[in-house]
Amino acid sequence: MSLMREIYLHCRMIDVAPFNMYTKAGYKIVKTDSILILLALQRRKHLMCKKLPVLDDPSEIYLSGPDEALHE
């Protein structure tokens, strides 16, 4: 059985470059602030989420160090 882990972040709607970066990284918009948030003198934000798979066995992932060469 595979579980999922989720990572959430807020991104302001006016920040186009970070929004595009997060979208390319796999984040999806979950919710957007109401326009009424402007009455509180705050910028509107998107709540974004990315689902990450949880590894059943930690040995499934291998991180190579800077001294190790990649083998083909």
NUMAR-244349 format. One record per residue (C-alpha): residue number from 0; chain; x, y, z; residue in three letters. Coordinates in Angstrom, 2 decimals. Example, Ala and Ser with C-alpha at 12.3 -4.5 7.8 and 13.67 -1.06 7.14 Angstrom:
2
+-----+-------+---------+---------+---------+------+
!  nr ! kette !       x !       y !       z ! rest !
+-----+-------+---------+---------+---------+------+
!   0 !     A !   12.30 !   -4.50 !    7.80 !  ALA !
!   1 !     A !   13.67 !   -1.06 !    7.14 !  SER !
+-----+-------+---------+---------+---------+------+
//
This chain:
72
+-----+-------+---------+---------+---------+------+
!  nr ! kette !       x !       y !       z ! rest !
+-----+-------+---------+---------+---------+------+
!   0 !     A !    0.00 !    0.00 !    0.00 !  MET !
!   1 !     A !    1.35 !    3.41 !   -0.94 !  SER !
!   2 !     A !    0.66 !    6.53 !    1.12 !  LEU !
!   3 !     A !    0.88 !   10.12 !   -0.05 !  MET !
!   4 !     A !    2.45 !   13.09 !    1.69 !  ARG !
!   5 !     A !    1.39 !   16.61 !    0.85 !  GLU !
!   6 !     A !    3.36 !   19.86 !    0.93 !  ILE !
!   7 !     A !    1.45 !   23.15 !    1.03 !  TYR !
!   8 !     A !    2.57 !   26.73 !    0.38 !  LEU !
!   9 !     A !    1.08 !   30.17 !   -0.17 !  HIS !
!  10 !     A !    1.98 !   32.18 !   -3.26 !  CYS !
!  11 !     A !    0.82 !   35.75 !   -3.77 !  ARG !
!  12 !     A !   -1.23 !   36.19 !   -6.93 !  MET !
!  13 !     A !    0.89 !   39.15 !   -8.10 !  ILE !
!  14 !     A !    4.12 !   37.11 !   -7.99 !  ASP !
!  15 !     A !    4.05 !   35.60 !  -11.48 !  VAL !
!  16 !     A !    7.60 !   34.21 !  -11.60 !  ALA !
!  17 !     A !    7.34 !   32.16 !   -8.36 !  PRO !
!  18 !     A !    3.85 !   31.00 !   -9.37 !  PHE !
!  19 !     A !    5.18 !   29.70 !  -12.71 !  ASN !
!  20 !     A !    8.12 !   28.01 !  -10.96 !  MET !
!  21 !     A !    5.84 !   26.24 !   -8.47 !  TYR !
!  22 !     A !    3.46 !   25.19 !  -11.23 !  THR !
!  23 !     A !    6.33 !   23.67 !  -13.24 !  LYS !
!  24 !     A !    7.49 !   21.89 !  -10.06 !  ALA !
!  25 !     A !    4.12 !   20.13 !   -9.83 !  GLY !
!  26 !     A !    2.20 !   22.31 !   -7.38 !  TYR !
!  27 !     A !   -1.54 !   22.71 !   -7.98 !  LYS !
!  28 !     A !   -3.85 !   25.48 !   -6.75 !  ILE !
!  29 !     A !   -6.07 !   24.18 !   -3.95 !  VAL !
!  30 !     A !   -7.74 !   27.42 !   -2.93 !  LYS !
!  31 !     A !   -7.53 !   31.16 !   -3.68 !  THR !
!  32 !     A !   -8.22 !   33.95 !   -1.19 !  ASP !
!  33 !     A !  -11.52 !   35.78 !   -1.54 !  SER !
!  34 !     A !  -11.49 !   39.26 !   -3.00 !  ILE !
!  35 !     A !  -12.71 !   40.42 !    0.43 !  LEU !
!  36 !     A !   -9.16 !   39.87 !    1.76 !  ILE !
!  37 !     A !   -8.32 !   43.19 !    0.08 !  LEU !
!  38 !     A !  -10.46 !   44.92 !    2.72 !  LEU !
!  39 !     A !   -7.89 !   43.78 !    5.31 !  ALA !
!  40 !     A !   -5.18 !   45.46 !    3.19 !  LEU !
!  41 !     A !   -3.60 !   42.11 !    2.35 !  GLN !
!  42 !     A !   -2.56 !   40.69 !   -1.01 !  ARG !
!  43 !     A !   -4.57 !   37.79 !   -2.40 !  ARG !
!  44 !     A !   -2.80 !   34.43 !   -2.29 !  LYS !
!  45 !     A !   -3.11 !   30.97 !   -3.80 !  HIS !
!  46 !     A !   -2.84 !   27.98 !   -1.50 !  LEU !
!  47 !     A !   -0.84 !   25.43 !   -3.50 !  MET !
!  48 !     A !   -0.24 !   21.75 !   -2.85 !  CYS !
!  49 !     A !    2.14 !   19.10 !   -4.15 !  LYS !
!  50 !     A !    1.66 !   15.41 !   -3.44 !  LYS !
!  51 !     A !    4.79 !   13.40 !   -2.73 !  LEU !
!  52 !     A !    4.85 !    9.60 !   -2.66 !  PRO !
!  53 !     A !    5.88 !    8.02 !    0.62 !  VAL !
!  54 !     A !    8.52 !    5.37 !    0.14 !  LEU !
!  55 !     A !    7.67 !    1.96 !    1.61 !  ASP !
!  56 !     A !   11.37 !    1.17 !    1.94 !  ASP !
!  57 !     A !   13.84 !    4.01 !    2.69 !  PRO !
!  58 !     A !   16.51 !    2.14 !    0.74 !  SER !
!  59 !     A !   14.53 !    2.85 !   -2.46 !  GLU !
!  60 !     A !   16.19 !    6.26 !   -2.65 !  ILE !
!  61 !     A !   19.90 !    6.77 !   -3.15 !  TYR !
!  62 !     A !   21.57 !   10.14 !   -2.92 !  LEU !
!  63 !     A !   25.06 !   10.31 !   -4.35 !  SER !
!  64 !     A !   27.63 !   12.51 !   -2.73 !  GLY !
!  65 !     A !   29.81 !   15.05 !   -4.56 !  PRO !
!  66 !     A !   32.79 !   12.65 !   -4.59 !  ASP !
!  67 !     A !   30.89 !    9.82 !   -6.26 !  GLU !
!  68 !     A !   30.85 !    9.53 !  -10.04 !  ALA !
!  69 !     A !   27.68 !    8.63 !  -11.87 !  LEU !
!  70 !     A !   27.90 !    5.24 !  -13.53 !  HIS !
!  71 !     A !   26.18 !    4.63 !  -16.84 !  GLU !
+-----+-------+---------+---------+---------+------+
//
